[in-house]
């Protein structure tokens, strides 16, 4: 589990906290490079038990990013758990995948509460656009 929280003297409060469930170190590094702290805080988690604790906690997250390659359908179960929790019902959930998902998998993702499936590319621009809602 990696959590980074650098303090900026002019602003000590994070405005957007994102929870990433996965272990793609290149993607994490690229997201951290683009999502500048303290405006954005990327909280990463690479194990299921800690992910469940983060989801059940009262820590506010503006979006949940689930890496499909990390745990495949188990990641979808965590998305389903998030959707069932009252304080997470409205939180956007994005499923990140290394390649375009099949129609069947996209359907399973939608049933789990995933709002968007995004293909990870060399350039994280598309992921960033979706996270930022643009």
C-alpha positions as CSV (number, residue, x, y, z in Angstrom):
1,X,0.0,0.0,0.0
2,X,1.4,3.4,-1.0
3,X,0.0,6.6,0.4
4,X,1.6,9.9,-0.3
5,X,0.7,13.2,1.4
6,X,3.2,16.0,0.7
7,X,2.3,19.3,2.4
8,X,2.3,22.6,0.5
9,X,2.7,25.6,2.8
10,X,0.0,27.5,0.9
11,X,-2.6,24.7,1.0
12,X,-2.5,21.8,3.4
13,X,-5.9,20.4,2.4
14,X,-6.3,17.9,-0.4
15,X,-9.2,18.8,-2.6
16,X,-9.5,15.5,-4.6
17,X,-8.7,12.1,-3.2
18,X,-8.6,9.2,-5.6
19,X,-8.4,5.5,-4.6
20,X,-6.6,3.2,-7.0
21,X,-6.9,-0.5,-6.5
22,X,-4.0,-2.2,-8.4
23,X,-0.3,-2.7,-8.8
24,X,0.6,-1.2,-12.1
25,X,3.7,0.8,-11.0
26,X,4.1,2.6,-14.3
27,X,0.5,3.8,-14.3
28,X,0.8,4.9,-10.6
29,X,3.9,6.9,-11.5
30,X,2.3,8.5,-14.5
31,X,-0.9,9.4,-12.6
32,X,1.2,10.9,-9.7
33,X,3.2,12.9,-12.2
34,X,0.1,14.4,-13.8
35,X,-2.1,14.7,-10.7
36,X,-0.3,17.3,-8.7
37,X,-0.5,17.3,-4.9
38,X,-1.9,18.8,-2.7
39,X,-4.8,19.4,-5.1
40,X,-4.9,15.6,-5.8
41,X,-4.0,12.8,-3.6
42,X,-3.7,9.3,-5.2
43,X,-4.1,6.6,-2.6
44,X,-3.0,3.3,-3.9
45,X,-3.7,-0.2,-2.6
46,X,-2.5,-3.5,-3.9
47,X,-4.1,-6.0,-1.6
48,X,-7.8,-7.0,-1.2
49,X,-8.1,-6.8,2.6
50,X,-6.7,-3.3,2.8
51,X,-8.9,-2.3,-0.2
52,X,-11.9,-3.4,1.8
53,X,-10.8,-1.4,4.8
54,X,-10.3,1.7,2.7
55,X,-13.7,1.3,1.1
56,X,-15.5,0.7,4.4
57,X,-13.8,3.6,6.1
58,X,-15.3,7.1,6.2
59,X,-12.3,8.5,4.3
60,X,-13.8,10.5,1.4
61,X,-12.8,9.5,-2.2
62,X,-13.9,11.4,-5.2
63,X,-13.4,8.3,-7.5
64,X,-12.5,4.7,-7.4
65,X,-10.1,3.4,-10.0
66,X,-10.0,-0.4,-10.3
67,X,-7.3,-2.0,-12.4
68,X,-8.8,-5.1,-14.0
69,X,-5.5,-6.8,-14.6
70,X,-4.8,-6.6,-10.8
71,X,-7.5,-9.1,-9.7
72,X,-9.9,-9.5,-12.7
73,X,-13.4,-10.4,-11.4
74,X,-12.3,-10.0,-7.8
75,X,-11.7,-6.3,-8.6
76,X,-15.3,-6.2,-9.8
77,X,-16.4,-7.6,-6.4
78,X,-14.7,-4.7,-4.7
79,X,-16.5,-2.3,-7.0
80,X,-19.8,-4.1,-6.1
81,X,-18.9,-3.7,-2.4
82,X,-18.3,0.0,-2.9
83,X,-21.7,0.4,-4.6
84,X,-23.5,-1.3,-1.7
85,X,-22.0,0.9,0.9
86,X,-24.3,3.9,1.6
87,X,-21.4,6.4,1.8
88,X,-20.0,5.2,-1.5
89,X,-23.1,4.8,-3.6
90,X,-22.5,8.0,-5.6
91,X,-18.8,7.6,-6.0
92,X,-17.7,7.3,-9.6
93,X,-16.0,3.9,-10.4
94,X,-13.7,3.4,-13.4
95,X,-12.4,0.1,-14.5
96,X,-8.9,0.3,-16.1
97,X,-7.9,-2.4,-18.5
98,X,-4.8,-3.1,-20.5
99,X,-6.9,-3.9,-23.6
100,X,-10.5,-3.4,-24.8
101,X,-12.8,-5.5,-22.7
102,X,-15.3,-8.0,-24.2
103,X,-19.0,-7.1,-24.2
104,X,-19.5,-9.8,-21.5
105,X,-16.9,-8.3,-19.2
106,X,-18.2,-4.8,-19.7
107,X,-21.7,-6.1,-18.8
108,X,-20.3,-7.7,-15.6
109,X,-18.6,-4.4,-14.8
110,X,-21.8,-2.4,-15.3
111,X,-23.6,-4.8,-13.0
112,X,-20.9,-4.3,-10.4
113,X,-21.5,-0.5,-10.5
114,X,-18.6,0.5,-12.8
115,X,-19.6,3.6,-14.8
116,X,-16.7,3.6,-17.3
117,X,-14.2,1.1,-18.7
118,X,-11.0,2.8,-19.8
119,X,-8.1,1.2,-21.7
120,X,-4.7,2.0,-20.2
121,X,-2.4,3.3,-22.8
122,X,1.3,4.5,-22.9
123,X,-0.1,8.0,-22.6
124,X,-2.3,8.2,-19.5
125,X,-4.2,11.1,-21.0
126,X,-7.4,9.2,-21.6
127,X,-7.4,7.9,-18.0
128,X,-6.8,11.4,-16.7
129,X,-9.6,12.9,-18.9
130,X,-12.0,10.3,-17.5
131,X,-10.9,10.8,-13.9
132,X,-11.2,14.6,-14.3
133,X,-14.6,14.2,-15.9
134,X,-13.6,15.8,-19.2
